[in-house]
Amino acid sequence: MNSPDDWQFGDTSAIPWQVMETGQKIKLIAALGGTGFILTEVPAGFVGPVHHHDGLEYLYVLEGSVVSNGVRVEAGGGYIAAAGTEHDEFRSETGARFLVVFTFPPDQNANALRAEG
């Protein structure tokens, strides 16, 4: 399979930032077949909401650092959180820029993800 429908490309320089209520900024780079790929920035002092992972979540820190469930992750580091896990703590004292790959129900519309962030 190599049709255009089997690929989705995104150019972060052409994608506007979505600013969430928490101050987090995201750019949805691509979403296809139940997997999403986003670039995210959080300001210094950011504290994310407690949430449940319905699917896998992969995170790679590009700049700054984050604390995820008690573990500090510096630039160049990352993690994978299994489906069914709870994110009890996610914060950044320094501010950070990171990539996130996550899974979601394949029937969920990518445009809805853009709207929801």
C-alpha positions in Angstrom: 0.0 0.0 0.0 1.5 3.3 -1.1 -1.4 5.4 -2.1 -1.6 9.1 -1.0 -4.4 8.0 1.5 -1.9 5.8 3.3 0.4 8.8 4.1 -0.1 12.1 5.9 2.6 14.8 5.9 2.7 17.9 8.0 5.0 21.0 8.0 5.1 22.5 11.4 6.2 25.9 9.9 2.9 26.0 8.1 0.7 24.8 11.0 -0.6 27.4 13.4 -0.3 26.9 17.1 -3.5 26.0 19.0 -3.4 27.5 22.5 -5.1 25.4 25.1 -6.8 26.8 28.3 -3.8 25.4 30.3 -1.3 27.6 28.3 0.0 24.6 26.4 0.4 25.1 22.7 0.1 22.3 20.1 0.5 21.7 16.4 -1.2 18.5 15.1 1.4 17.4 12.5 -0.5 14.3 11.4 -3.2 11.9 12.4 -3.9 8.6 10.6 -5.4 5.2 11.4 -5.7 5.8 15.1 -2.3 7.5 15.7 -1.6 11.2 16.2 1.7 13.1 16.0 1.9 16.5 17.7 4.5 19.2 18.5 3.9 20.7 21.9 5.2 23.7 23.9 4.5 24.4 27.5 5.6 27.5 29.5 7.7 27.5 32.6 5.6 26.5 35.6 3.1 24.5 33.5 1.0 21.9 35.3 -1.0 19.5 33.1 -4.3 18.0 34.1 -4.5 14.5 35.6 -5.8 12.2 32.8 -6.2 8.6 31.7 -4.4 7.2 28.6 -6.9 5.3 26.5 -4.1 4.4 24.1 -0.3 4.5 24.1 1.5 7.8 24.5 5.1 8.3 23.4 6.9 11.6 24.4 10.3 12.9 23.3 11.7 16.1 24.9 13.3 18.5 22.3 14.0 21.4 24.7 13.7 22.0 28.4 12.5 19.4 30.7 9.3 17.8 32.1 8.4 15.8 35.2 6.1 12.9 34.4 4.7 10.9 37.3 7.7 11.8 39.5 10.4 11.2 36.8 12.3 14.2 35.4 12.8 13.9 31.6 15.4 16.2 30.1 16.0 17.2 26.5 17.0 14.1 24.6 15.0 11.8 26.7 11.5 10.4 26.5 9.0 7.8 27.6 6.2 5.5 26.5 3.1 5.2 28.7 0.9 2.1 28.2 -2.8 2.2 27.4 -4.8 2.2 30.6 -2.3 4.2 32.6 -3.0 7.3 34.6 -1.0 10.5 34.2 -1.1 11.7 37.8 1.6 14.4 37.3 2.9 16.2 34.3 4.6 19.5 34.8 7.5 21.7 33.5 9.4 24.0 35.8 11.6 25.3 32.9 9.1 25.2 30.0 9.6 22.6 27.3 9.1 21.7 23.7 8.4 18.0 22.9 7.0 15.6 20.4 4.1 13.3 21.3 2.8 10.3 19.4 -0.4 8.9 20.8 -3.0 6.3 19.8 -6.8 7.0 19.7 -9.9 5.2 18.5 -9.3 4.7 14.7 -12.9 5.9 13.9 -12.2 9.3 15.6 -11.9 12.0 13.1 -8.5 13.8 12.9 -10.3 17.1 12.5 -12.0 16.5 15.8 -8.6 16.1 17.3 -7.5 19.4 15.9 -10.6 21.1 17.4 -10.2 19.3 20.8 -6.4 19.6 21.1 
